[in-house]
């Protein structure tokens, strides 16, 4: 598998976690700078994974050939006062270029996109692959796992429960109000919150990225927790690729689940070919139904922004 953007703030801890995976035989690290040092560092682990480093655009084809899974954390991080939309002009071009490389050199690979704004970069990737004649809609995932991890953690803290025993599906998108944790479907189901408690936990989950950006005081965004979540998603993909049954994750994918939103994050069952099934959202609480309706305009606009970017030739 390959990590594109391996020398960055997310890429380095993500690569460390992946280098310890029993599901990976060879880990390829690609970035425009600094990957030889990261690769040398990780190659000293006694984990049994072969680590190879690739640097500069001309090395991208070799980094990709034969990969089963490509994870893309490349791009600039969010800084104080920035929204995910502010990242668009830079990160959109980066994702477009990397996905063109994937389409040319690893067209059958699964692709996990971390680069923000995910609500736009996943449609960009999809349009790049469509234009290249690559039919991989079931294998392109916007990584929203961090929203699930945060919702699980915040609910566990509120209920004094072991986070490992908590599961909260998170649907919608991956920015602000488009992030909708379904606390009404949380496991275990013994919790009986008020709507005010649900609203507070929902708002914290939606604003958690800003919480980290502000706490780091301009020195970065959520890198360690994002790496943890991305490693979890990558592991789930590799398990499903290997034929394991019952692998489920939430991710932002091409979807017909919600009319008018051609991309949507929801619980998925993964199989050897990618998305095997879209799991039902289930009955939503009145609070969740209102939140889903309220997000549609913003999420739809972000999706169109990504599609239009490719239609305009990346301008």
PLY file of the C-alpha trace (Angstrom):
ply
format ascii 1.0
element vertex 315
property float x
property float y
property float z
element edge 314
property int vertex1
property int vertex2
end_header
0.00 0.00 0.00
1.01 3.64 -0.40
0.69 6.77 1.72
0.71 9.93 -0.43
1.80 12.81 1.78
3.78 10.57 4.09
6.16 13.26 5.36
3.43 15.57 6.66
1.84 16.08 10.05
-0.70 13.30 9.51
1.41 11.22 7.15
4.25 10.53 9.59
2.23 9.18 12.55
-0.09 7.40 10.12
2.88 5.71 8.47
4.21 4.69 11.90
0.90 3.02 12.75
0.63 1.32 9.36
4.21 0.06 9.53
3.10 -2.10 12.48
0.16 -3.65 10.61
0.09 -7.40 10.07
-2.02 -6.76 6.95
0.74 -4.88 5.08
3.74 -6.49 3.39
5.15 -3.36 1.76
4.52 0.25 2.80
5.38 2.88 0.20
5.87 6.43 1.40
5.49 9.27 -1.11
5.83 13.03 -0.72
7.42 15.93 -2.55
10.06 16.31 0.21
11.57 14.46 3.19
10.33 10.93 2.55
13.84 9.38 2.48
14.33 10.37 6.11
10.90 9.16 7.17
11.45 5.92 5.31
14.89 5.35 6.86
13.45 5.98 10.32
10.54 3.54 9.88
12.72 0.91 8.22
14.41 0.31 11.59
11.22 -1.07 13.16
11.28 -4.82 13.83
7.74 -5.10 12.49
8.47 -7.12 9.36
7.00 -4.57 6.93
9.18 -3.51 4.02
9.29 0.31 3.86
10.16 2.11 0.63
10.42 5.88 0.21
9.64 7.87 -2.93
10.24 11.58 -3.29
9.23 14.21 -5.89
6.50 13.94 -8.56
8.57 11.91 -10.98
8.64 9.06 -8.43
4.84 8.89 -8.03
4.30 6.20 -10.71
6.75 3.83 -9.02
5.17 4.53 -5.63
1.75 3.52 -6.97
2.29 0.55 -9.28
0.77 -2.61 -7.90
-0.75 -0.99 -4.79
-3.98 -2.41 -3.41
-4.69 0.56 -1.13
-3.71 4.21 -1.45
-4.19 6.61 1.46
-4.02 10.35 0.72
-3.33 12.72 3.65
-1.44 15.19 1.42
-2.22 18.90 1.63
-1.97 21.90 3.91
-3.37 21.78 7.46
-6.05 24.03 8.85
-4.89 27.03 10.87
-6.74 29.23 13.39
-9.55 31.13 11.71
-9.52 28.90 8.64
-12.52 26.87 7.56
-12.19 23.71 5.52
-13.36 25.76 2.55
-10.28 27.98 2.94
-8.15 24.92 2.20
-9.90 24.24 -1.07
-7.80 26.18 -3.57
-4.56 24.48 -2.50
-5.73 21.01 -1.55
-8.09 20.59 -4.49
-5.20 20.78 -6.93
-3.07 18.41 -4.86
-5.79 15.77 -4.69
-6.58 16.15 -8.38
-2.94 15.56 -9.35
-2.49 12.57 -7.04
-5.71 10.94 -8.21
-4.62 11.37 -11.83
-1.55 9.39 -10.81
-3.67 6.69 -9.17
-5.91 6.47 -12.25
-2.87 5.96 -14.48
-0.74 3.66 -12.33
-3.02 1.93 -9.77
-6.53 2.01 -11.29
-7.74 -0.98 -9.27
-6.58 0.32 -5.89
-8.87 1.29 -3.05
-8.44 4.98 -2.25
-8.83 6.58 1.19
-8.96 10.38 1.02
-8.08 12.38 4.14
-7.17 15.71 2.50
-9.65 18.42 3.46
-12.20 19.61 2.60
-13.33 15.98 2.22
-16.81 17.12 1.20
-15.18 18.50 -1.97
-12.02 16.43 -2.43
-13.89 13.13 -2.67
-16.09 14.45 -5.53
-12.90 15.76 -7.15
-11.34 12.30 -6.95
-14.49 10.69 -8.30
-14.62 13.04 -11.28
-10.92 12.51 -12.04
-11.40 8.74 -12.06
-14.57 9.00 -14.16
-12.80 11.17 -16.73
-9.97 8.61 -16.89
-12.43 5.76 -17.46
-11.69 4.16 -14.10
-14.80 2.56 -12.60
-13.95 2.56 -8.90
-16.87 4.33 -7.21
-17.17 1.46 -4.71
-13.48 1.79 -3.78
-13.13 5.54 -3.12
-13.67 6.57 0.51
-13.59 9.92 2.24
-12.18 9.12 5.66
-14.70 10.37 8.23
-13.58 7.85 10.85
-12.31 10.63 13.12
-15.86 11.91 13.51
-16.89 8.45 14.69
-13.91 8.20 17.05
-14.73 11.60 18.53
-18.43 10.86 18.94
-17.59 7.55 20.63
-15.12 9.26 22.97
-17.36 12.18 23.90
-20.34 9.90 24.59
-18.17 7.56 26.66
-16.95 10.52 28.72
-20.51 11.76 29.26
-21.78 8.35 30.35
-18.62 7.11 32.10
-18.46 4.16 29.74
-15.46 2.36 28.28
-14.98 3.99 24.84
-14.14 0.60 23.37
-17.73 -0.46 24.11
-19.34 2.60 22.48
-20.29 2.93 18.83
-21.96 6.01 17.35
-22.73 6.04 13.60
-21.87 9.40 12.03
-23.50 10.44 8.77
-23.56 13.40 6.39
-20.24 15.01 5.58
-16.96 15.91 7.23
-17.19 19.59 8.13
-19.09 21.52 10.78
-22.86 21.16 10.58
-22.59 18.46 7.90
-21.25 16.09 10.58
-24.23 14.32 12.16
-23.58 11.76 14.89
-26.63 9.54 15.36
-26.67 9.34 19.13
-30.17 7.81 18.95
-28.52 4.71 17.45
-25.53 4.64 19.79
-24.45 1.33 21.27
-24.94 0.41 24.06
-28.53 1.63 24.11
-28.97 2.11 27.86
-28.40 5.87 27.59
-31.53 8.04 27.67
-30.40 11.62 27.02
-32.38 14.81 26.79
-32.41 16.69 23.49
-30.22 19.36 25.11
-27.59 16.74 25.98
-27.68 15.36 22.44
-27.38 18.87 21.00
-24.34 19.61 23.18
-22.56 16.38 22.22
-23.43 16.91 18.56
-22.02 20.44 18.61
-18.82 19.28 20.28
-18.36 16.55 17.69
-18.94 19.05 14.88
-16.51 21.59 16.33
-13.85 19.15 17.56
-11.44 19.99 14.75
-11.58 23.67 15.65
-11.06 22.72 19.31
-7.73 21.12 18.38
-6.66 23.92 16.02
-7.25 26.52 18.73
-5.55 24.43 21.42
-2.45 24.13 19.21
-2.42 27.92 18.87
-1.50 28.05 15.22
0.97 25.19 15.35
-1.18 22.60 13.63
-4.47 20.79 13.39
-5.66 17.32 14.40
-2.78 15.14 13.25
-2.39 12.41 15.86
-6.08 11.61 16.28
-6.53 11.81 12.49
-3.65 9.38 11.98
-5.23 7.00 14.51
-8.60 7.18 12.76
-7.07 6.85 9.29
-5.11 3.78 10.36
-8.34 2.24 11.62
-10.07 2.89 8.29
-7.11 1.56 6.31
-7.05 -1.58 8.43
-10.76 -2.13 7.84
-10.22 -1.78 4.09
-7.35 -4.28 4.16
-9.39 -6.75 6.20
-12.25 -6.54 3.69
-9.83 -6.80 0.76
-8.54 -9.99 2.34
-12.02 -11.49 2.35
-13.00 -10.96 5.99
-16.78 -10.82 6.47
-18.67 -8.31 8.59
-16.31 -5.34 8.23
-18.27 -2.10 8.71
-17.20 1.54 8.80
-18.73 4.95 8.20
-17.24 6.81 5.23
-18.08 9.58 2.74
-18.74 7.87 -0.58
-20.68 8.12 -3.80
-24.21 7.32 -2.72
-27.88 7.45 -3.63
-28.96 7.18 0.00
-30.14 10.79 0.33
-31.87 12.36 -2.70
-30.02 15.41 -4.00
-26.73 14.45 -2.34
-24.64 12.27 -4.69
-22.03 11.80 -1.95
-22.87 11.04 1.66
-21.22 9.56 4.74
-23.07 6.60 6.21
-22.46 3.16 7.71
-21.14 0.74 5.09
-20.46 -2.96 4.89
-17.20 -3.58 3.08
-16.41 -6.54 0.84
-13.50 -7.62 -1.38
-14.62 -5.22 -4.14
-15.25 -2.20 -1.91
-18.66 -1.05 -0.70
-20.77 -4.20 -0.49
-23.83 -2.63 1.10
-25.18 0.67 2.35
-26.53 0.01 5.84
-29.82 1.73 6.69
-29.75 4.99 8.59
-32.64 3.67 10.65
-35.34 5.87 12.15
-33.88 9.24 13.08
-34.85 11.21 16.16
-36.65 14.51 15.52
-33.39 16.36 16.36
-31.43 14.26 13.86
-34.06 14.59 11.15
-33.94 18.40 11.46
-30.14 18.39 11.42
-30.05 16.21 8.30
-32.43 18.53 6.49
-30.47 21.61 7.60
-27.13 20.30 6.30
-28.30 19.56 2.77
-27.66 22.97 1.25
-24.13 23.27 2.67
-23.15 19.71 1.84
-24.65 19.90 -1.63
-22.75 23.12 -2.31
-19.43 21.57 -1.25
-20.03 18.56 -3.47
-20.85 20.76 -6.46
-17.74 22.84 -5.77
-15.56 19.76 -6.17
-17.33 18.56 -9.31
-17.15 22.04 -10.87
-13.43 22.30 -10.07
-12.69 19.30 -12.27
-15.15 20.43 -14.96
-13.27 23.74 -15.18
-9.97 21.95 -15.65
-8.77 22.48 -12.10
-9.31 26.22 -12.00
0 1
1 2
2 3
3 4
4 5
5 6
6 7
7 8
8 9
9 10
10 11
11 12
12 13
13 14
14 15
15 16
16 17
17 18
18 19
19 20
20 21
21 22
22 23
23 24
24 25
25 26
26 27
27 28
28 29
29 30
30 31
31 32
32 33
33 34
34 35
35 36
36 37
37 38
38 39
39 40
40 41
41 42
42 43
43 44
44 45
45 46
46 47
47 48
48 49
49 50
50 51
51 52
52 53
53 54
54 55
55 56
56 57
57 58
58 59
59 60
60 61
61 62
62 63
63 64
64 65
65 66
66 67
67 68
68 69
69 70
70 71
71 72
72 73
73 74
74 75
75 76
76 77
77 78
78 79
79 80
80 81
81 82
82 83
83 84
84 85
85 86
86 87
87 88
88 89
89 90
90 91
91 92
92 93
93 94
94 95
95 96
96 97
97 98
98 99
99 100
100 101
101 102
102 103
103 104
104 105
105 106
106 107
107 108
108 109
109 110
110 111
111 112
112 113
113 114
114 115
115 116
116 117
117 118
118 119
119 120
120 121
121 122
122 123
123 124
124 125
125 126
126 127
127 128
128 129
129 130
130 131
131 132
132 133
133 134
134 135
135 136
136 137
137 138
138 139
139 140
140 141
141 142
142 143
143 144
144 145
145 146
146 147
147 148
148 149
149 150
150 151
151 152
152 153
153 154
154 155
155 156
156 157
157 158
158 159
159 160
160 161
161 162
162 163
163 164
164 165
165 166
166 167
167 168
168 169
169 170
170 171
171 172
172 173
173 174
174 175
175 176
176 177
177 178
178 179
179 180
180 181
181 182
182 183
183 184
184 185
185 186
186 187
187 188
188 189
189 190
190 191
191 192
192 193
193 194
194 195
195 196
196 197
197 198
198 199
199 200
200 201
201 202
202 203
203 204
204 205
205 206
206 207
207 208
208 209
209 210
210 211
211 212
212 213
213 214
214 215
215 216
216 217
217 218
218 219
219 220
220 221
221 222
222 223
223 224
224 225
225 226
226 227
227 228
228 229
229 230
230 231
231 232
232 233
233 234
234 235
235 236
236 237
237 238
238 239
239 240
240 241
241 242
242 243
243 244
244 245
245 246
246 247
247 248
248 249
249 250
250 251
251 252
252 253
253 254
254 255
255 256
256 257
257 258
258 259
259 260
260 261
261 262
262 263
263 264
264 265
265 266
266 267
267 268
268 269
269 270
270 271
271 272
272 273
273 274
274 275
275 276
276 277
277 278
278 279
279 280
280 281
281 282
282 283
283 284
284 285
285 286
286 287
287 288
288 289
289 290
290 291
291 292
292 293
293 294
294 295
295 296
296 297
297 298
298 299
299 300
300 301
301 302
302 303
303 304
304 305
305 306
306 307
307 308
308 309
309 310
310 311
311 312
312 313
313 314
